[in-house]
Amino acid sequence: TDPEVRGRLEQILSRLGKADWRTDLDKALLEAKAQNRPLIVLATAVDMDGFSGLAAHLMRTATCTDPDLADCLNAHYITVAVPLSAECEFCSTRSPEAPRPPSAPPGEAAYPDGGGGEQVRTYYCAPDGTVRHVTSGFWSAEAYLREARRALPLVEAGTLSEALEARRRLGFMPDFFGIYDH
């Protein structure tokens, strides 16, 4: 076969089953707006290639490497992974601060969903970057996939009132943080 075609096919196959995590928040926001696709902002204590606490490490090495999750994220979202410092700037203009559940005790054998809340946050955003849903801490691949699918009606809603109605209809927790009350 043609080496150029072979190289292209190898490149495509290498990305199958892997989430397409961007690292430039500004470019990801522009891409989401241009494609009218919702955005997931995964904020961890360090970037996706560095080491941090256990919750962020597990999100990078276990949760985010799941092929079913990757397929869902690639099909429905623009995904971007940023350090918490970038996330703080992002959220200060788009939503109130995210809830922070307490971290799980060090050395806990089964790390629970939501553990390590200080290290990891996920923002589910409309295509314009408006935060519609927030989760904190480590989430297993199965739970993260379920939440990403569950949040789709919120992030695809055209208006905040439609998003609020979807929150109520789907049984999301009440809006303690005033995201939809503006």
C-alpha positions as CSV (number, residue, x, y, z in Angstrom):
1,T,0.0,0.0,0.0
2,D,0.9,3.6,-0.4
3,P,3.1,4.7,2.7
4,E,1.1,7.9,3.0
5,V,-2.2,6.1,3.1
6,R,-0.8,3.5,5.5
7,G,0.5,6.3,7.8
8,R,-2.9,8.0,7.8
9,L,-4.8,4.7,8.5
10,E,-2.4,4.0,11.4
11,Q,-3.0,7.5,12.8
12,I,-6.8,7.0,12.6
13,L,-6.7,3.5,14.2
14,S,-4.4,4.8,17.0
15,R,-7.2,7.3,18.0
16,L,-10.1,4.8,18.0
17,G,-11.3,4.2,21.6
18,K,-9.3,7.2,22.9
19,A,-10.9,10.4,24.0
20,D,-9.6,13.4,22.1
21,W,-8.5,15.5,25.0
22,R,-7.4,19.0,24.1
23,T,-5.2,21.1,26.4
24,D,-5.9,24.6,25.1
25,L,-9.1,25.9,26.8
26,D,-9.5,28.9,24.5
27,K,-9.2,26.9,21.4
28,A,-11.6,24.2,22.7
29,L,-14.2,26.9,23.5
30,L,-13.8,28.3,19.9
31,E,-14.2,24.8,18.5
32,A,-17.3,24.1,20.6
33,K,-18.9,27.3,19.4
34,A,-18.0,26.7,15.8
35,Q,-19.3,23.2,15.8
36,N,-22.2,23.9,18.1
37,R,-21.1,21.0,20.3
38,P,-21.2,20.8,24.1
39,L,-17.9,21.0,26.0
40,I,-16.5,19.0,28.9
41,V,-13.8,20.7,30.9
42,L,-11.9,18.2,33.1
43,A,-9.8,20.1,35.6
44,T,-7.2,18.2,37.5
45,A,-4.5,19.1,40.0
46,V,-1.9,18.9,37.2
47,D,-2.1,18.4,33.4
48,M,-3.1,15.1,31.9
49,D,0.6,13.9,31.6
50,G,1.8,14.9,35.0
51,F,1.3,13.2,38.4
52,S,-0.9,14.5,41.1
53,G,-3.1,13.1,43.8
54,L,-4.7,9.7,43.5
55,A,-8.1,10.9,42.3
56,A,-6.6,12.8,39.3
57,H,-4.2,10.0,38.6
58,L,-7.1,7.4,38.5
59,M,-9.2,9.7,36.3
60,R,-6.3,9.9,33.8
61,T,-5.1,6.3,33.9
62,A,-8.4,4.4,34.4
63,T,-11.5,6.4,33.7
64,C,-10.3,8.4,30.7
65,T,-8.8,5.4,29.0
66,D,-12.0,3.5,28.8
67,P,-12.9,2.9,25.1
68,D,-16.7,3.1,25.6
69,L,-16.3,6.4,27.5
70,A,-14.0,7.7,24.8
71,D,-16.4,6.9,22.1
72,C,-19.2,8.7,23.8
73,L,-17.1,11.8,24.6
74,N,-15.7,12.0,21.0
75,A,-19.2,11.6,19.5
76,H,-21.0,14.2,21.7
77,Y,-18.5,16.6,23.3
78,I,-15.5,18.7,22.7
79,T,-13.2,17.6,25.5
80,V,-10.5,19.7,27.2
81,A,-8.3,18.8,30.1
82,V,-6.8,21.7,32.1
83,P,-4.9,22.2,35.3
84,L,-7.1,23.6,38.2
85,S,-5.4,27.0,37.9
86,A,-6.9,27.4,34.4
87,E,-10.2,26.0,35.6
88,C,-10.5,28.7,38.3
89,E,-10.2,31.4,35.7
90,F,-12.7,29.6,33.4
91,C,-15.3,29.2,36.0
92,S,-15.0,32.6,37.6
93,T,-16.7,34.0,34.4
94,R,-19.2,31.2,33.8
95,S,-20.5,29.8,37.1
96,P,-20.2,29.9,40.8
97,E,-17.5,27.7,42.5
98,A,-18.1,24.0,42.2
99,P,-19.1,21.9,45.2
100,R,-16.2,20.1,46.8
101,P,-16.9,16.9,48.6
102,P,-14.3,15.8,51.2
103,S,-11.4,13.7,49.9
104,A,-11.3,10.0,50.6
105,P,-8.9,8.9,53.3
106,P,-5.3,8.1,52.0
107,G,-4.7,4.5,51.2
108,E,-8.4,3.6,50.8
109,A,-8.5,0.4,48.8
110,A,-11.7,1.1,46.9
111,Y,-11.6,4.7,45.8
112,P,-15.3,5.9,45.8
113,D,-16.9,8.0,43.1
114,G,-16.6,11.6,44.3
115,G,-13.5,11.0,46.3
116,G,-10.7,13.5,46.0
117,G,-13.0,16.4,45.2
118,E,-10.2,18.9,45.7
119,Q,-8.2,17.3,42.9
120,V,-10.7,16.8,40.1
121,R,-13.7,18.7,38.7
122,T,-15.7,18.1,35.5
123,Y,-17.7,21.0,34.0
124,Y,-20.4,20.0,31.5
125,C,-20.9,23.1,29.3
126,A,-23.2,24.3,26.5
127,P,-21.5,25.1,23.2
128,D,-21.0,28.8,24.3
129,G,-19.1,27.7,27.4
130,T,-21.9,28.2,29.9
131,V,-21.6,25.7,32.7
132,R,-24.8,23.5,33.0
133,H,-23.6,20.8,35.4
134,V,-20.6,20.1,37.6
135,T,-19.2,17.0,39.2
136,S,-16.3,16.7,41.7
137,G,-13.7,14.1,42.5
138,F,-12.9,10.7,41.0
139,W,-15.5,8.9,38.9
140,S,-15.2,5.4,37.6
141,A,-15.4,5.0,33.8
142,E,-18.9,3.5,34.1
143,A,-20.2,6.3,36.3
144,Y,-18.5,9.0,34.2
145,L,-20.1,7.6,31.0
146,R,-23.5,7.4,32.6
147,E,-23.1,11.1,33.8
148,A,-21.9,12.3,30.4
149,R,-24.9,10.7,28.7
150,R,-27.3,12.0,31.4
151,A,-25.9,15.5,31.1
152,L,-26.5,15.7,27.3
153,P,-30.0,17.2,27.6
154,L,-28.6,19.9,29.9
155,V,-25.8,20.9,27.7
156,E,-27.7,20.7,24.4
157,A,-30.6,22.8,25.7
158,G,-30.9,26.0,23.8
159,T,-31.7,28.2,26.8
160,L,-31.1,28.2,30.5
161,S,-34.8,27.7,31.2
162,E,-34.8,24.6,29.0
163,A,-31.7,23.4,30.8
164,L,-33.4,24.0,34.2
165,E,-36.5,22.1,33.0
166,A,-34.2,19.2,31.8
167,R,-32.5,19.2,35.3
168,R,-35.9,18.8,37.0
169,R,-37.2,16.2,34.5
170,L,-34.0,14.1,34.8
171,G,-33.9,14.3,38.6
172,F,-30.6,16.2,39.0
173,M,-30.0,17.7,42.4
174,P,-31.5,21.1,43.1
175,D,-29.4,24.0,41.9
176,F,-27.8,25.1,45.1
177,F,-25.3,27.3,43.3
178,G,-27.6,29.6,41.3
179,I,-26.2,28.6,37.9
180,Y,-29.7,28.7,36.4
181,D,-31.2,31.5,38.5
182,H,-29.6,34.4,36.5
